């Protein structure tokens, strides 16, 4: 169980920053294209917060499923 938890956390931490950047860039570009102008600073901050939230959820779920597929159920022996 400890090995499963540690590898899941390590994988999540390693994938967090690249995933955040992808989500952030895509959401800012989409919003700029939608409005047709440069975003104000408040909107950029909002997109950063939104990107962190989505990245944490995506990376955590991916890490759990990846380790479950690779290692198996924790405590399964």
Secondary structure, DSSP 8 states (H G I E B T S, - for coil): -HHHHHHHHHHHHHHHHHHHHHHHHHHHHHHHHHHTS---HHHHHHHHHHHHHHHHHHHHHHHHHHHHHHT-STT--
